[in-house]
Amino acid sequence: MDWNSAEGILRRGMSLERDGYAFYTVVAERASAERAKKMFLDLASQEADHLRLFLAQYRALEAGRGW
């Protein structure tokens, strides 16, 4: 995989979003304050949204539809 290609960059972005989701989910589980728990769950949800966007773009490039 050429990590400098569009596909490589999108794959790296997807990896970062997955890592962010995992991190925020774990932190939310460990948070004792309800407000903190909600904030971290919201951040995890945002990471999941970002991952879906990256994945859709990646699939479009794979299918030859471009950006």
C-alpha positions as CSV (number, residue, x, y, z in Angstrom):
1,M,0.0,0.0,0.0
2,D,1.3,3.4,-1.0
3,W,0.5,5.5,2.1
4,N,0.9,8.7,0.0
5,S,-1.8,7.7,-2.4
6,A,-5.4,8.8,-1.9
7,E,-6.4,5.3,-0.9
8,G,-3.5,5.1,1.6
9,I,-4.3,8.4,3.1
10,L,-8.0,7.4,3.5
11,R,-7.0,4.0,5.1
12,R,-4.8,5.9,7.6
13,G,-7.6,8.2,8.4
14,M,-10.0,5.3,8.9
15,S,-7.4,3.7,11.3
16,L,-7.1,7.0,13.3
17,E,-10.9,7.2,13.5
18,R,-11.2,3.6,14.8
19,D,-8.5,4.3,17.4
20,G,-10.3,7.5,18.5
21,Y,-13.6,5.6,18.8
22,A,-12.0,2.9,20.9
23,F,-10.2,5.4,23.1
24,Y,-13.3,7.6,23.7
25,T,-15.5,4.5,24.4
26,V,-13.0,3.2,27.0
27,V,-12.7,6.6,28.6
28,A,-16.5,6.9,28.8
29,E,-16.8,3.6,30.5
30,R,-14.2,4.7,33.1
31,A,-15.6,8.2,33.7
32,S,-17.2,8.6,37.0
33,A,-19.0,11.9,36.2
34,E,-22.1,11.5,34.1
35,R,-21.4,14.7,32.2
36,A,-17.9,13.4,31.3
37,K,-19.3,10.1,30.2
38,K,-21.8,11.8,27.9
39,M,-19.1,14.0,26.4
40,F,-16.8,11.0,25.7
41,L,-19.7,9.0,24.2
42,D,-20.5,12.0,22.0
43,L,-16.9,12.2,20.8
44,A,-17.0,8.4,20.1
45,S,-20.1,9.0,18.0
46,Q,-18.4,11.7,16.1
47,E,-15.4,9.4,15.4
48,A,-17.9,6.8,14.1
49,D,-19.4,9.4,11.8
50,H,-16.0,10.3,10.5
51,L,-15.2,6.7,9.8
52,R,-18.3,6.3,7.8
53,L,-17.4,9.3,5.7
54,F,-13.8,8.0,5.1
55,L,-15.2,4.5,4.2
56,A,-17.7,5.9,1.7
57,Q,-15.0,7.9,0.0
58,Y,-12.6,4.9,0.0
59,R,-15.2,2.7,-1.6
60,A,-16.0,5.4,-4.2
61,L,-12.3,5.6,-5.1
62,E,-12.1,1.8,-5.3
63,A,-15.1,1.7,-7.6
64,G,-13.5,4.3,-9.9
65,R,-16.0,7.1,-9.1
66,G,-13.2,9.4,-7.8
67,W,-13.6,12.0,-5.2
